[in-house]
């Protein structure tokens, strides 16, 4: 039992709702267009959750062996940092998780496209491989992209575009311009979650040479960047609903703007790392709520 707790902590279960937001959004738009499969939904969620856990374990390992996770860091203590899990144990868990991701990804691809649709099979094998690379190389390796201020770009691509458009493609087997703006909006909010994390760790990251957007810009400009991300996501969503208006339900997601606006007020007043840490769950759950309401709003038309 003592060993289960640190592993659950290392998996960072609180990040999982955000990771499946794009799957839910893409699935809702597929249902709106008359396509759905329970097998695809279940396997897509399992694959995404497995990838997110892989990313969390890899981040723990990468930051742990590099010494980035130290006493200056705010937030929950990491597993390697605490000494409850050794680097070798974490590396074994990462290898096991990679195998699970491969199995789940191949199962998802076959469930969605069958064995004969070669082009789609190759596309999603490539995306699956790229997702594993992104999960591992955020903090692991000699030149992790998370240490070169590229985390925001990867989060936007994978949590926004790939997750939403890719999941829609699994059902419908074609790319539809309708899902592009929702994917952009979700991507911006997801980057906001990462940026919030980086604002919290700004001083600690600067001290160990981890370069993030927050480190490059400084706190004042990073707050402006954060406002741009959240307000930009809200604006894109409104533009989408106006362009693709079907029924009043399409604006159901406006309910999620309430916690988002309150969140921005909290960030404006935030000064200490703990102020930012307390908002991580708020923004992650608000993003999940936004994706759910935006998708459901088109099912209820």
N, C-alpha and C positions, 0 to 999 in steps of 0.2 A: 504493500500500500504506500509505503514511504517513497518508492521509486515511481509510482504512477503520477503523483502530484507534480513533480518537476517536469515530467514528460508532457503532461497536459498544459503546464505553464509554457513550456518551450513551443508547443503547437500554436499558442496564442489564439485560442478559440474565439476571442472577441473580434478577430479580423475576418472571420468566415462569412458573416452576413454581407459585408461589403463585397467580398469576392464573388458571391453568387448573384449580385444585383444585375449584372449584364445578362446573365442567363435568364433571369426572370423577365427582364425587359424584352429580350429577343424572343422568348417563348410567347409572351403576350401578343406581340405583333404578328407572330406566326399564326396564333389562334385567330386573331382578327382577320387574317387572310385565308382562314379555313384549313390550316394545316397544324397537326399536333400528333405527338407520339409519346406515350408514357415512358417507353424504353429510352428514348432519346433524352427526355427531361431528367430521368433518374441518373443515367450514365453521365450526362453533361454536368449535373450538380456534383456527382461523386468525383469526376475528373477534375473539376475546378477546385473543389475542396482539397483534394489530394495535392494539386499544384500549389495551393496557398500554404498548406502545411509544409510542403517541401521548401518553399520560399522562406517560411518562418524558421525552419530548422537550419537552413543554409545561412540565413542572416545571423542566427545565434552563433553558429560555428565561425563564420567569417569575422564577425566583430569580436568574438571571444578570443580567437587565436591571434588577432591583430592587436588586442589590448584596447580596442575602442570602447568596449563595455568595461567601465571602471567605476570608482566611487563617485566620480563627478556626474555620472549619468543619472537623469531623473526618470521616474517611471518604474514599472515592475522589473525586478532583478532578473537578468537572463540566466539560463540554466548553466552554461559553462562558467559564466562570471561567478555564480554562487558556489561552484565546485560540486554540485549535486549530480551533474552529468559530465563525464570526461570528454575531451575532444574526440577520442577514438570511438566512444559509444555514440556520439552525435554523428560522426562520419558514417558509421555502420547504419544508423537510422536513415540518413540521407540516401545511401545506396539502396536500401530497402524501399524507400519511398519513390525513388526513380523507377524502380521495377514496377511498382504499383501504378504509377502514372502511365507508363508505357502500356501496360495491360488494359487499363481503363480507357486510354485514348484509342487504342486499336478496336476495343469493343464498341466504343461510341461511334467510330467511323463506320464500322460494319453495320451497326444498327441503323445508322442514318442513311447510308448510301448503298449498302449491299456490296458484294464482291466485284461487281462489273463496272462501276462508275469510276474509271481509272483516274480521270483528271481531278475529281473531287477527293478521291482517296489520297492522291499525291499531295494535293494542296493542304489537307488537314494533317497528314503525316509531317509535312514541313512545318506547319504552324505548331504542332505538338512538340516537335524537336526544338523550335525556337522558344516556346514557352518554358521548356525545361532549362534551356540555356539561360533565359532571363531570370528564372527562379534561382539558379545556382550562382550566377555571376554578379548579382547585386553587391554582395560583400565578399564572396569567395574568390580565390585566385590572386595572381600577382598584380592585375590591373582591373579591379572590379569597377563596373560603371557607376555604382552608387557612390564611389569615392571621387568621381569626376563630374559631378553635377548633372548626370544623365538619368537619374532615377525618375524624374518628372516625365521625361519623354517616354520611357518604357511603361510607366504606370498609365499614361494617357492612351498609349497604343493597346496595351493588353487588357486593362480594366475597362476601357471605354470601347474602342473600335473593335478589337478582336472578340472580346466577350459578347458584345451586343450583336454586331453584324454577323459574327461567326456562328453564334447560337441560332440566329434567324435562318442562316444558310443551311444549317443542319436539318431543319424541318422543310423549308420551301425549295431548296436546291437552286436558288437564284438570288442574286444580290438586288435588293430593292432600295431605291433612293429614300424611301420613307423612313428607314431605320438609321440613316446617317446622322441627322441632327440629334436624335435621342442619344446615340452613341457618343457624340461629341460632348453633349451636356453631362452625361454620366462620367466621361473621361475627365472633364474639368473638375468635377466634384471629388473624384478619386485622387487626383493630383493634389487637391486641397487637403485631403487626409494626410498624404505624405508630407506636404509642406508644413502642416501643423506639427507633425512629428519632428521635422527638421528644425522648426522654430524652437521647440522645446529643448532640443539637443544642440542648439547653435554653438554655445560656448564650449561644451564638451567635445563636439566634433572639430571645432577650430583648434583645440589644444592637441588633438591627436593627428591632425593633418587630413581629416576626412572632409573633402570639399563637396558641399551641397549648394543648392541655389541660395539657401538661407545664409550660408557662410560667405558666399560670393557677394550677395546684395547687402548684408547687414540687416538688423532687425527692422528698422524703419521702412526700408524699401520692400522687405519681405512681407511685411504686413500689407502694404499696398498691392503687392503681387497676389496675396491671399484674397483680398477683396475682389480683385480682378477675376480670379478663378471662380469664386462662388457667385458673384453677380453675373459674370459671363455665362455660367451654366444656367442660371435662372433666365437670363435674356434669351439664350438659344432655345430653351424649352418653350418659352412664350411664343417666339417666332414660329417654332415647329407647330404648335397647337393652332395658331392662326392660319398657317399655310395648309395644314391637313385637318382642318376643323370638320367634324362629323356631327357631334352632339355636345351638349354642355358637360357631360361626364369627362370629356377630354381635358378639362381644366381641373380635374380632381386633385392633381398633384400640387396645386397651389397651397393646399393644406401643409405640405412639407416646407413651404417657404417660411412659415412662422418660426420653427426652430432654427432654420438657416439664418434668418435675419437676427434672431436673438443671439445666435452663435457669433455673428459678425460684431455685434455690440460687445460681447465678452472679449473678443480678440482685440478690439480697439482699446479696451481697458487693461488688457493683459500685460504684465511686466515680468513676472517670475516664471521659471520653467514649469512649476506646478500649475500655473494658470492655463498654460497651453495643454498640459497633460490631461487636465480635467475635461477638456473639450474634445478629445479624440473620440471617445465613445459617442458623444453628442453628434459630431459631424458624420461619423461612420453610420450610425443608425438613421440619421436624417437622410443620408444618401440612399440607404436601403429603402426607406419609406418613400422617397421621391421616385425611385425606379419602380417600386410596386404600384404606387398610385398612378403613375404615368401609363404603365402597361395596362392596368385594370381599367383605366378610363377609356381605353379603346375596345376592350372586350364588352363593356357595358353599353356600347353605343346603341 
